[in-house]
Amino acid sequence: MFLFVFVDSIAAFSYFNQREERFVSPSLRKNRNIYTDLLKNILLLFIGLSTIFFFTMNRSLYIIGIDGGATKTTATLCAFDTTILAEAQGESSNIQMVGVEHAAEIVLALVHQCCHTVGCTISEIGAIVAGIAGVGRAADQQQLFDAIAALAQKKQLPFPPLGIESDARIALEGAFSGKPGIIVIAGTGSIVLGSDANGAVHRSGGWGRSIGDEGSGYAIGREAFRVVAKVLDGSKIKTRLTKLFAHQLQFNSQEAIIQAVYRNNFDLASVVPLVLEAAAANDAVAKNILTHAALELIETIALTANSFPTPNKERIPLSFAGSLLTNDNFYSRKVRATLKRTLPQLSPHMAEASPVIGAVLMAKDLAGAL
């Protein structure tokens, strides 16, 4: 209202100033012109500040990205320009491991913790994107979304717009900041995800340990257990793995292994460091396990790479995620060497940002689209 009154005052002054112009001396006319220009400049400044104030008041101040993996969940609260203001960590939120309801509790608790650190309320959050392990299917994403929304309603919280993605999707976004590229993830499981220049997402792998996860920690660990089991059955296979399993894990009998794997849910992927140690000592069996895993992973990468439209034969950026591939070891070297030889259209790059920042970038897009 004040703005309109101010504008009307300027207009009225200009009108009367023009009507009286013929009765005014040149010196006074000059002063009036200066005064009019000053008022006009003040008006422009006022309009600019009002515009900034309007958009600031109508744009939420913060965004949150969440990366929920198999071992931990990380939440990062940022200003709208993605400046990091707060971080919080909690336990795994993989819905296949902890259940949908508990995963929802973890996500909501981390959001509350980040807001408490910054001193803001949840109503000041423009959007949240959570990339959670175990929600690769749309039905799982919807189930987790509904659980979080229901929990927020139960706690009477004004929950902001929420996007649920897979952990692979936010890793892809972080690796290339929304630009085209392929990310290869090999941890406990494995998956290859790519986004082309048209924004289409291409995927291969990610079928889980029962029928997939080629080249993953689980696949490598499973093969190592098979070899040790054969030795315990009387095979003449010579490998350091037998001694490493016995000395470091006390897996020196069929009973010990069956107890651990089938009754205590021993994590097969956790023996990968022993396989890498044996390979580093030039153990032929360990090197064969890792070479086979590398070839299976390369086949999975090829399926995604060959589905990319590549006009002008442009090379496709590729990034690795997961300690199996990002650390220097026999396995990562084998993967990189085979990739260079068999898929020359791919160009390995370091990831531009972490998966949780990928979730932040997606949250910014979500908030900006509202």
N, C-alpha and C positions, 0 to 999 in steps of 0.2 A: 504493500500500500504506500509506504514511504517512498518507494522508488517511483511510482506513478506521480505522486505529488511533486517530487523533485524534478521529474521530466517536464511536467506541466509548468512549473515555475520558470524553468529555462526557456521554454517555448514562449510564454507570456512576456518575459523580459525581452526576448529577441524581437517580438512583434512590436511592442511599444517603442523599443529602441529604434526600429526602422521607421515608425511613424513620426517620431520626433527628430529624425536625423537632420531635416532641413533647418531646424531651429538651434542646432548645437554647433558650437565653435569647433574648429578642427582639432584643437588640443584636447577638448573634452571628449570629442568623438573617438580620439585615439585611446584615451583612458577607458572609455566604455568598451571598445573593441578588445582591449587587454582583459578587462573584467569578464567579458563574455567568453573569450577563449579559455580563461581560467576555469569558469564554471563548466564549460564543456569538457575540459580535461578531468575535472573532478567527477563529472557524470560518468565518463568512460571508465575511470578507476573504480567507481562505485559498482558499475555494472559488472566489471571483471571480477571484483571481490565477491559480489553476490553470486555469480555463476560458480566460482570455485567453492564457495560455502554450500551452495545447493547440491552440487555433485558429491562433495565430501560427506554431507549429512545423509545422502541417499545411497552411498556406497559403503558396504560393510568394511571395517578396517582390517580384518584379518582373514587368513585362510589356513587350513591345516591339511597336511599330507601324512598318511599313515602307511608304514610298511610292516605287514604282519607275516613273519616267516615261521619256520618249523621250530626255531629255538627261542626267538624273542620277537617283540613287537615294538616298533619305534614310531613315535608321533613327533612331528615338527610343526610348530606354529610360526607363521611368517606374516610380515606386513604384506600389503597387496602387491608391493614391488618385489616380493619373494625374499626380502631381508629376513634372515632367521632371528627370531626373538625368543624362542623357548623350545626345548626338547624334553621328551619323557620316554622312558622305556618300561616295558612290562614283559610278562611271559608270552609264550607262543599263543597266537590266535588262529592257528590253522584249524578250520572247522572240522576237518576229518580226524584231528587228534584230540581237540578239547571240546568239541560240540558247538553248535550254533549259539546257544544261550550264553555260554561262558565267553565265547569270542566277542559277543555283543557287550558283555560287561567289561571286558578288557579295553575295547575300543572307547567306550563311553568314559571309563575311568581315566584313560590317557588324555582324552579331550579336556576333561575337567582339570586334570593336573596342569596341562599347558596353559589353560585359561587362568588358573590360580597363580602360576608363575608370572604371567604378564600383568595380571590384575584386571582382566577383562571378563565380560560375561559371555556365555555361549551365544546370546542374541547378537553379539558384535562379530560373530564369525560369518563370513560371506558364503563359504562352502567348505566341505570336507570331502576328500577322496581317499578311500582306504583300499590299498592293494593287499589282498589277503591270500595266503597260500591255501589251496584247497577249494577255491571258488572259481575254477576255470569255466564252469558251465553257468549259463544264464539262470537256471533254476536255483543253483546254490547262491548266486549273487542276490537274487530276489529274497531268498530265505533269510540271509544275513541282514539285508536291508530291513526287512519286516521286523526282525528280532531287535535291531537297534532302535527302530522307530517306536516299537512297543515299549521298550525299556525306558526310552526318553519320555514317553507319555506317562508311564507309571511314576516316574520321578518328577513329573510336571516341569519338564525342561523344554524350552522353545528351540527345538533342534533345527539347525540350518539345513540347506540343501545338501544331500549326501550322495556320493557316487561310490559304488562298490566295483572294484576291478580285481583281476588276478594279480599276484605278485609279479608275474612275468610282464604284464602289460605296463605297470609303472616302471619296471626296470628298463623296458624299451623306450619309454618316454624320457626317462632320465639320461639314458645313454646318448640320445641324439637330440634332446630338447625339442622333440616334436618333428624333427626332420626325418627323411627316409633313411632306413637302415635295418640291419638284422642284429638281434641279440641272441647269443647262445648261452644258455644257463645250464651249468652242470654242477649240482651240489649233491644232496641226497638223491634227488630225482634229476630229470633233464627235460628241457623243452627248447625249441627254437621258434622265435617270434620275429616277424618283420613287418614294417610299414613302408609301402611304396609311395611314389610321388603323388599318387592320386588319393592317398589317405587310406587305401585298403590294407587290412591286416592279414598277413599270411602266417600260418602256423604249421609246425610238424613236431611230432613227439608229444610229450606230456600225457601219455596214456596211463601212467602209474606203474608201480613196480611189478604188478602181476603180469602185464602183457607188454610193457614198454620200458621207459626210462633208460634207453640205450646210452651207453657211455657215461652213466651216472656213478656216483659213489656207491649206491646200492648194488648196481650191476657188477662193479669191480669187486666189492666185498663178497657178493654171492659166489663169484667165480673163485675167489681165494678160499672160501669155506669148502667149496667142492673139491679143490685140490687137496686141502688138508684132510678132508674126510676120506679121500681115496688112499692117501698115505696111511691113515689109521686103519684102513681096511686091508692093508698089505701091499699096496702098489709100490713099485720101485722108483717112483718119481723122486728126483733129488731137487730139493728147494729149501731155501732158508725160511720160507714161510712156516714150515712145521715147527722149527725151533722158536721163531718169534711168537707164534700163537701159544706155544707151551709156556715160554718164559714170561711173557708180558700179560697174557690173558688167562693163564692156567687152563688152556684148552688142549689138554693132552690125552683126552679119551672121548669115546663116543658119548658116554654119559654126560660129561661136562658140557659138550657142545649142544646136545639135544636139550639139556636143562636150560642153557642160556638162550638158545634161539627160539625154542617152542614154548617154554614155560615163562621165561623172564623177558621175552620180547627184546632180546639183544639187538642193537642197531647194527645191521650188517655193514652199513656205510662207514662205521667208526673204525674199521680195520684198514681203511685205505692208506693211512700213514705207514702201516706195516708193509703194505704192498709196494709203496713208493720207496721205502727204506731198502727193501730187498732188491728192487730194480736198480737203485743207485749203487748197490754192491754187485751189480752185473748178474743178478739171478735170472736165468733164462726163462724160468716159469713165470715169474712176476712180470718180466718184460713182455712176455707173450700175452698175459692177461690184459695189460695196459694197451698193447698194440691193437688187440682185437677190439677193446672198448673204444679206442680212438677211431678206428675204421667205422664202427657202428654209428658213432656220433657224426662223423663226416657224412655218412649216408643221409642222416636226418637233416643236417644242414643243407645238403644238396637239394632236398625236396622243397625247402622254402626258397632257396636261391633261384631254382629253376622256374618257380612260379612267378617271379618278379618280371614285370615289363621293363625291358632295358633298351630304350631308344638310344641310338647312336653308340651302342655298346659301352655305356657308362659303367664304371666299376661301382659296386654296391658297398657302402660302408658296413663293417661288421664289428661288433664288440662282444667281449667275453664277460661273463659274470659267474661268480662262484670260485672259491679258493682252488679247486681242482684245476681250473683253467687260468686264473690270474696269477698264481704263484709259479715260480720256475721249478719244474720237475720233469721227470721222464715223460709223463703223460701229456702235459701241456706242450712240451716241445714236439712230441709226436703229432699231436693234433694240428699245431701250426704248420709243421713241415708238410703234412699230408694235404692240408687245406691249400697251401701255396701251390702244390703240385697239381692237384685235381680240380680246384675251383679258382682259377686265376681271376675270375670276374669279381671276386670279393676282395675288399681292401680293409684289413684289420685296423681298428682305431681304439684308442683308449676311450672309455665312457666319459662323456662330458660331465655327468652328475650322477649322484647315487639314486637308487630306486625311490627313496623317500622324497627326494627333491622332484623326481618325476611325478610323484603323487601330488606334490605341491603345485607343480605347473598345470596339472590336470584340474586341480581345485580352482586355480585362477581362471582357467578357461570356463569352468562350470559357473563360477560366480559372475564372470563377465558376460555370459550368455543369458543371464536372468534379466 
